[in-house]
Amino acid sequence: MPTTRDYDQLNDRVASLLQNTIDQLGPQLVENPQLAEVLNRYIDEQVGKYTNGASDPPDGGLADLIGLGATTPASLGDTRVSPGVTDYDDTVVSERILASGDAYYLMMHERLGVFRVMAKLQEQFRAGTLRISNGPGAYGLYKFDKHGIVRYRERERWQMYRRVFGYGIVETPASRPNRMFDGLFRHFISETAKYWRDKRISEVIRERAHDPTFGSIAIVRRAALDLRNNLKNSSYGNLSVMRVETSQALAEAFKVLGAADLRAQFGAENAWDLIELVLWQYFGRSVQASTINRMATAGREIIRWLSEPYVLKKQRTDFETLLYRIAESAEEWISSDEGMRASRVTPPPRQVFMPGPPMSGSRRSPVFAQRVVG
């Protein structure tokens, strides 16, 4: 712990050092603005070494403060003061964030209907409707059915998805759904995409390529920290084991769906074609498998990025370099989400009659009948 006097004078010393350095490097700072970032980074490192380097007394400085012992300070400025505690954002466990990313990937494929297709094929296999008997597809359906006895049920999986992400309509009596995830997730993705759009624009219209870009890293960092803290508080419990088990089930399902004898029953070229054909034939659903799959992959990469200490970087150059890893994923997720919304079926327009004054001696005037989109 530093002394109270040194700790109080630290800001004045830093300000004096910055002012002297700026006076000496004034023209160079104008030509190369990145020197300011290097200068501030160096000063922050030195201040951190000073405040964290001093050893703490066994009693935390309490004896000196109340005047006990032979080394009692003569003034309050000679006592010890704590510069603070560990930041909240430094205490996130990366394993749970990684598990959340994989759970999001699994949830999107479950929303697509992969396990529903497997259940329907097992039903047709038991009923003898599928003309397969001893091939790899038939044996795979048999094993998948037997393995399902010891796996989590569909309702239990959706309870986990609702608890962690707030999606679905399954009730979670023992916990509460994470209703804030979707808004925080969309906010972080939109701010990340906006940052790189602003960067591309600034690189085109500015005169010097080494000038700082228009984007604000503070907004992106805050959005990322909010989302990460939200996932931190909702990723306890059986998320990790359910994520491992469901990932194994998903991989096994695609092996079965890719079997030649099973694909031949529907004329499918691969497992994805088989999923789309079964959903259309038995459930009347036309799904955008490619779009949902890309949303799942991009969303998993974005959540995984939060598990690393990238978001704690305060220097623009370092943060931009690390944020670039999910720049394309953010744009791809937004584009896929907009495509999904654009393809939704809109309800037909309906006639709504607005009230108005009736004409004398006749029925209500048709002028007040307006056609609006419901």
C-alpha positions in Angstrom: 0.0 0.0 0.0 1.3 3.5 -0.7 1.2 6.2 1.9 -1.8 8.6 1.9 0.4 11.5 1.0 2.0 9.8 -2.0 -1.3 8.5 -3.1 -2.9 11.9 -3.0 0.0 13.5 -4.8 0.1 10.9 -7.5 -2.4 12.6 -9.9 -0.5 15.9 -9.6 2.7 14.1 -10.5 1.1 12.3 -13.5 -0.4 15.6 -14.7 3.0 17.4 -14.4 4.8 14.6 -16.3 2.2 14.7 -19.1 2.4 18.4 -19.5 6.2 18.4 -19.7 6.2 15.6 -22.2 3.6 17.3 -24.4 5.7 20.5 -24.3 8.7 18.6 -25.6 6.9 16.4 -28.1 4.3 18.9 -29.3 5.1 18.9 -33.1 5.6 15.1 -33.1 2.2 14.5 -31.4 0.5 16.6 -34.2 2.2 14.6 -36.9 1.8 11.2 -35.3 -1.3 11.0 -32.9 -0.4 7.4 -32.0 2.4 8.7 -29.8 -0.2 10.0 -27.4 -1.6 6.4 -27.0 1.9 5.1 -26.4 2.7 7.8 -23.8 -0.5 7.2 -21.8 0.0 3.5 -21.9 3.6 3.9 -20.5 2.4 6.2 -17.7 -0.5 3.8 -16.8 2.0 0.9 -16.5 4.3 2.9 -14.3 1.5 4.1 -12.0 0.2 0.5 -11.8 3.7 -0.7 -10.7 3.9 2.0 -8.1 0.4 1.4 -6.5 0.7 -2.4 -6.6 4.4 -2.8 -5.8 4.4 -1.7 -2.2 4.0 -4.5 0.3 1.0 -4.5 2.6 1.4 -4.5 6.4 0.0 -7.6 8.2 -2.8 -5.5 9.8 -3.6 -3.6 6.6 -2.3 -0.3 8.1 -4.8 -0.2 10.9 -2.2 0.0 13.7 -0.5 3.0 12.2 -3.8 4.7 11.8 -4.9 4.4 15.4 -1.4 5.1 16.8 -0.3 1.7 18.0 3.3 0.4 17.8 6.8 1.9 17.8 6.6 3.1 14.2 3.4 5.2 14.6 3.3 7.9 11.9 3.4 11.5 13.0 0.8 12.7 10.6 -2.2 11.2 8.6 -0.2 11.5 5.4 2.2 8.9 6.5 -0.5 6.2 7.0 -1.3 3.6 4.4 -4.2 3.8 2.0 -5.6 1.1 -0.4 -5.8 2.1 -4.0 -8.9 -0.2 -4.5 -9.9 -3.7 -5.0 -9.9 -6.1 -8.0 -12.3 -4.8 -10.7 -15.6 -6.6 -11.1 -14.9 -7.2 -14.8 -11.7 -9.1 -14.0 -13.5 -11.8 -12.1 -15.4 -13.5 -14.9 -14.7 -17.3 -15.4 -14.0 -17.9 -19.0 -15.2 -21.6 -19.0 -18.8 -20.6 -18.3 -18.8 -18.0 -21.1 -17.4 -20.6 -23.5 -20.1 -23.0 -22.5 -22.7 -20.3 -23.1 -21.4 -19.8 -26.7 -21.7 -23.5 -27.4 -25.2 -23.6 -25.8 -26.2 -20.8 -28.2 -25.0 -22.8 -31.1 -26.9 -25.8 -30.0 -30.1 -23.8 -29.3 -30.1 -22.4 -32.9 -29.8 -25.9 -34.3 -32.6 -27.2 -32.0 -34.7 -24.2 -33.2 -33.9 -25.3 -36.7 -35.5 -28.7 -35.9 -32.6 -31.2 -36.1 -33.8 -33.3 -33.1 -37.4 -33.0 -34.2 -36.4 -34.5 -37.6 -34.6 -37.3 -35.7 -37.7 -38.0 -33.6 -39.8 -38.2 -36.7 -37.4 -40.6 -38.5 -37.3 -42.8 -35.4 -41.1 -42.9 -35.4 -41.2 -43.9 -39.1 -38.5 -46.5 -38.5 -40.4 -48.2 -35.7 -43.6 -48.1 -37.8 -41.8 -49.8 -40.7 -42.6 -46.8 -43.0 -38.9 -46.3 -43.9 -37.7 -49.0 -46.4 -34.4 -49.6 -44.5 -33.5 -52.5 -42.3 -29.8 -53.1 -41.6 -27.8 -50.3 -43.2 -25.9 -47.5 -41.4 -28.9 -45.3 -41.2 -31.1 -48.0 -39.7 -28.5 -48.9 -37.1 -27.8 -45.3 -36.4 -31.5 -44.6 -35.7 -31.6 -47.6 -33.3 -28.5 -46.4 -31.4 -29.8 -42.8 -31.2 -33.0 -44.0 -29.8 -31.3 -46.1 -27.1 -28.8 -43.3 -26.2 -31.7 -40.9 -25.8 -32.9 -42.7 -22.7 -29.9 -41.4 -20.7 -29.8 -38.0 -22.3 -31.6 -34.8 -21.3 -35.1 -34.5 -22.7 -36.2 -31.8 -25.1 -38.1 -30.0 -22.4 -35.1 -30.0 -20.1 -32.9 -28.6 -22.8 -35.3 -25.8 -23.6 -35.6 -25.0 -19.9 -31.8 -24.5 -19.9 -32.0 -22.3 -23.1 -34.7 -20.2 -21.5 -32.7 -19.8 -18.2 -29.5 -18.8 -20.0 -30.8 -16.9 -23.0 -34.5 -16.2 -22.3 -35.7 -17.9 -25.5 -38.5 -20.3 -25.8 -41.9 -20.7 -24.0 -41.1 -23.6 -21.7 -41.7 -22.8 -18.1 -38.8 -22.7 -15.7 -40.3 -23.2 -12.3 -37.0 -23.5 -10.4 -35.4 -20.5 -12.0 -36.2 -17.3 -13.9 -35.6 -16.7 -17.6 -32.8 -14.4 -18.7 -35.0 -11.8 -20.4 -32.1 -9.2 -20.8 -29.9 -11.4 -23.0 -31.5 -10.7 -26.4 -31.4 -7.0 -26.0 -27.8 -6.9 -24.7 -26.7 -9.4 -27.4 -28.2 -7.4 -30.2 -26.8 -4.1 -28.8 -23.2 -5.5 -28.7 -23.4 -6.9 -32.2 -24.8 -3.7 -33.6 -22.2 -1.5 -31.8 -19.4 -3.8 -33.1 -20.7 -3.6 -36.7 -21.2 0.2 -36.4 -17.6 0.6 -35.1 -16.1 -1.1 -38.2 -18.5 0.7 -40.5 -17.3 4.1 -39.0 -13.8 2.9 -39.3 -14.1 2.1 -43.0 -15.8 5.5 -43.6 -13.1 7.4 -41.8 -10.4 5.7 -43.7 -11.9 6.9 -46.9 -12.6 10.5 -46.1 -9.8 11.5 -43.8 -6.5 12.9 -45.1 -4.0 10.8 -43.1 -4.4 7.1 -42.7 -2.8 7.0 -39.2 -5.3 9.4 -37.6 -7.7 7.9 -35.1 -10.9 6.5 -36.5 -14.4 7.8 -35.8 -15.5 4.8 -33.8 -15.7 4.9 -30.0 -14.1 1.9 -28.3 -15.7 2.9 -25.0 -19.2 2.2 -26.3 -18.2 -1.2 -27.7 -16.4 -2.1 -24.4 -19.4 -1.1 -22.3 -21.8 -3.1 -24.5 -19.4 -6.1 -24.3 -19.0 -5.9 -20.5 -22.8 -5.7 -20.0 -23.4 -8.8 -22.1 -20.5 -10.7 -20.5 -21.7 -9.9 -17.0 -25.2 -11.0 -17.9 -24.0 -14.3 -19.2 -21.8 -14.7 -16.1 -24.9 -14.5 -13.8 -27.0 -16.9 -15.9 -24.5 -19.6 -16.7 -24.4 -21.5 -13.4 -25.9 -25.0 -12.9 -26.0 -27.8 -15.4 -25.1 -25.7 -18.4 -21.7 -27.2 -18.9 -22.7 -30.8 -18.7 -25.8 -30.3 -20.8 -23.7 -28.5 -23.4 -21.3 -31.4 -23.7 -24.1 -34.0 -23.8 -26.2 -32.1 -26.4 -23.1 -31.4 -28.6 -22.5 -35.2 -28.7 -26.1 -35.8 -29.6 -26.0 -33.2 -32.4 -22.8 -34.7 -33.9 -24.4 -38.2 -33.7 -27.6 -37.0 -35.3 -25.7 -35.6 -38.3 -23.8 -38.9 -38.8 -27.2 -40.7 -38.9 -28.7 -38.1 -41.3 -25.7 -38.4 -43.6 -26.1 -42.2 -44.0 -26.6 -43.2 -47.6 -29.5 -45.6 -47.0 -31.5 -43.0 -45.1 -30.8 -40.2 -47.6 -31.9 -42.5 -50.5 -35.4 -42.7 -48.9 -35.9 -38.9 -49.6 -33.6 -38.3 -52.5 -31.4 -36.0 -50.4 -27.8 -35.3 -51.3 -26.6 -34.5 -47.8 -27.8 -34.3 -44.2 -28.9 -30.7 -44.6 -31.1 -31.6 -47.5 -32.6 -34.4 -45.5 -33.5 -32.0 -42.7 -35.2 -29.6 -45.0 -37.1 -32.4 -46.8 -38.4 -34.0 -43.6 -39.5 -30.7 -42.1 -41.4 -29.8 -45.2 -42.9 -33.3 -45.8 -44.0 -34.1 -42.2 -44.3 -30.7 -40.5 -45.1 -28.3 -43.4 -42.2 -26.1 -42.4 -39.9 -24.4 -44.9 -36.8 -23.5 -43.0 -33.8 -21.4 -43.9 -31.2 -23.9 -42.8 -28.2 -22.0 -44.2 -29.3 -18.8 -42.5 -29.9 -20.3 -39.1 -26.6 -22.3 -39.3 -24.6 -19.2 -40.0 -26.4 -17.3 -37.2 -25.5 -20.1 -34.8 -21.8 -20.1 -35.9 -21.4 -16.3 -35.9 -23.2 -16.0 -32.5 -21.0 -18.7 -31.0 -17.8 -16.9 -32.1 -19.1 -13.6 -30.7 -19.9 -15.0 -27.3 -16.6 -16.9 -27.2 -14.8 -13.6 -27.9 -16.2 -12.3 -24.6 -14.6 -15.2 -22.6 -11.1 -13.8 -23.3 -9.6 -10.6 -21.6 -9.9 -8.8 -25.0 -12.6 -6.5 -23.8 -10.5 -5.1 -21.0 -8.0 -3.6 -23.4 -8.1 0.2 -23.1 -5.7 1.1 -25.9 -7.3 1.8 -29.3 -4.8 -0.1 -31.4 -4.9 -3.2 -29.2 -8.6 -3.2 -28.9 -9.1 -2.7 -32.7 -6.8 -5.6 -33.5 -8.6 -7.9 -31.1 -12.1 -6.7 -32.1 -11.3 -7.5 -35.7 -11.7 -11.2 -34.9 -15.5 -10.8 -34.7 -16.0 -7.9 -37.1 -17.2 -10.2 -40.0 -19.2 -12.4 -37.6 -21.2 -9.4 -36.3 -22.0 -8.2 -39.9 -22.9 -11.8 -40.9 -25.2 -12.2 -37.9 -27.0 -8.9 -38.6 -27.4 -9.7 -42.2 -28.8 -13.2 -41.4 -31.2 -11.8 -38.8 -32.5 -9.2 -41.2 -33.0 -11.9 -43.9 -35.0 -14.0 -41.5 -37.2 -11.0 -40.6 -37.7 -10.1 -44.2 -38.8 -13.6 -45.1 -41.5 -13.9 -42.4 -45.0 -14.1 -43.7 -47.0 -10.8 -43.1 -50.7 -11.0 -42.3 -53.0 -9.9 -45.0 -54.4 -6.4 -44.9 -57.9 -5.9 -43.4 -60.6 -3.3 -43.7 -61.0 -1.0 -40.6 -63.9 1.4 -40.6 -63.2 4.6 -38.7 -66.1 6.3 -36.9 -67.4 9.5 -38.5 -70.5 11.7 -38.7 -73.3 10.0 -40.7 -74.8 11.7 -43.6 -78.4 12.9 -43.1 -80.9 10.5 -44.5 -78.3 7.9 -45.5 -75.9 5.4 -44.0 -72.4 6.3 -42.9 -70.3 7.8 -45.6 -67.8 5.4 -47.2 -65.3 8.2 -47.2 -64.4 7.3 -43.6 -63.6 3.7 -44.5 -59.8 3.4 -44.6 -57.7 0.5 -45.6 -54.8 -0.1 -43.1 -52.3 -2.9 -42.8 -52.8 -5.0 -39.7 
